Every structure is written in structure tokens, then in C-alpha cells.
């Protein structure tokens, strides 16, 4: 099962490395979003089964904005590969109109 790991260089970076190690120990594959070409993340990953998406470095308050764009594109491409209709999501009207 692939796991998306958000690992920019911030105050919880070391904890994310630990989480990545736990997933790898259980046989999972990683899609890591990290700042630049982070060598610590690269050493944990297997180039055959895992992927790294490099993000540009940004101020801490702007990191979520930089991270959300690749996540949206990843979600879009996964949905297209699964054959989901990305223009007409199921139950959208229900979730928007129900309080």
C-alpha cells in the first residue's frame, strides 16, 4: 500500500523520518514530498518502489501552499488512473447541500 509522506524540513521532520521507517519496516511503499533533494529521506527510500517529489524551499508559513499543489495533482492523476470521473464526483451535491 503506498503512503504519502509530507516531509518538509520543519520542526517535525525527525518524526516524519521515523514514520517513514515504520512504513518501510512493514513493507509499504512511500511517495515522499520533501524540500529539495533531501539526502536523509533518500537514504530511507528504495528507488525501485518509492518516489520522491521535491518541493522548493519556502518560509514555514508558506510551506502548506507549496505542498498542496503537488498533492492535488497526485490526487487528480490517481483518480484518472482509477477511472473515476474527476469532473462529476459521486455524492458531491449531497455533501454540499446537506447541513
C-alpha positions as CSV (number, residue, x, y, z in Angstrom):
1,X,0.0,0.0,0.0
2,X,1.5,3.4,-0.9
3,X,1.8,6.0,1.8
4,X,2.1,9.7,1.0
5,X,4.6,11.3,3.5
6,X,4.9,15.1,3.8
7,X,8.4,15.7,5.0
8,X,9.5,19.3,4.5
9,X,12.3,20.5,6.7
10,X,10.4,21.8,9.7
11,X,10.1,21.1,13.4
12,X,8.5,17.6,12.9
13,X,10.9,16.4,10.2
14,X,12.6,13.9,12.5
15,X,9.2,12.4,13.5
16,X,8.3,12.1,9.8
17,X,11.6,10.2,9.2
18,X,10.6,7.8,12.0
19,X,7.2,7.3,10.4
20,X,8.7,6.6,7.1
21,X,11.0,4.0,8.7
22,X,7.9,2.4,10.3
23,X,6.1,2.1,6.9
24,X,9.2,0.7,5.2
25,X,9.6,-1.9,8.1
26,X,6.0,-3.1,7.4
27,X,6.6,-3.4,3.6
28,X,4.8,-0.2,2.5
29,X,5.9,2.0,-0.4
30,X,6.4,5.7,0.1
31,X,5.6,8.7,-2.0
32,X,7.6,11.4,-0.2
33,X,7.1,15.1,-0.6
34,X,10.2,16.8,0.7
35,X,12.1,20.1,0.5
36,X,14.8,20.0,-2.2
37,X,16.8,16.8,-2.6
38,X,16.9,15.7,1.0
39,X,19.6,13.1,1.5
40,X,18.1,11.8,4.8
41,X,14.8,10.9,3.0
42,X,16.6,9.4,0.0
43,X,18.6,7.1,2.2
44,X,15.4,5.6,3.7
45,X,13.8,5.0,0.3
46,X,14.2,2.3,-2.3
47,X,14.3,3.8,-5.8
48,X,12.5,0.8,-7.3
49,X,9.4,1.0,-5.1
50,X,9.3,4.6,-3.7
51,X,9.1,8.0,-5.2
52,X,10.3,11.5,-4.1
53,X,8.6,14.7,-5.1
54,X,10.9,17.6,-4.5
55,X,9.4,20.9,-3.3
56,X,11.0,24.3,-3.4
57,X,12.1,25.7,-0.1
58,X,9.7,28.2,1.3
59,X,9.1,30.1,4.5
60,X,7.4,27.9,7.2
61,X,4.0,29.7,6.8
62,X,4.1,29.2,3.0
63,X,5.0,25.5,3.1
64,X,1.4,24.3,3.1
65,X,0.7,26.3,-0.1
66,X,3.7,24.9,-1.8
67,X,2.7,21.3,-0.7
68,X,-0.9,21.4,-1.7
69,X,-0.3,21.8,-5.4
70,X,1.6,18.5,-5.9
71,X,-0.9,16.8,-3.6
72,X,-3.9,18.0,-5.7
73,X,-2.1,16.8,-8.9
74,X,-1.3,13.5,-7.3
75,X,-5.0,13.0,-6.3
76,X,-6.1,14.0,-9.8
77,X,-3.8,11.6,-11.6
78,X,-4.7,8.7,-9.2
79,X,-8.4,9.3,-9.8
80,X,-7.9,9.4,-13.6
81,X,-5.9,6.1,-13.5
82,X,-8.7,4.5,-11.3
83,X,-11.3,5.5,-13.9
84,X,-13.1,7.9,-11.6
85,X,-15.0,10.9,-13.2
86,X,-13.0,13.8,-11.9
87,X,-15.5,16.3,-13.3
88,X,-18.6,14.8,-11.7
89,X,-17.5,13.3,-8.3
90,X,-20.0,11.0,-6.7
91,X,-22.2,12.4,-3.9
92,X,-20.9,15.9,-4.4
93,X,-24.4,17.5,-4.4
94,X,-25.3,15.6,-1.3
95,X,-22.3,16.7,0.7
96,X,-22.6,20.4,-0.5
97,X,-26.4,20.7,0.3
98,X,-26.8,18.7,3.5
99,X,-26.0,20.6,6.7
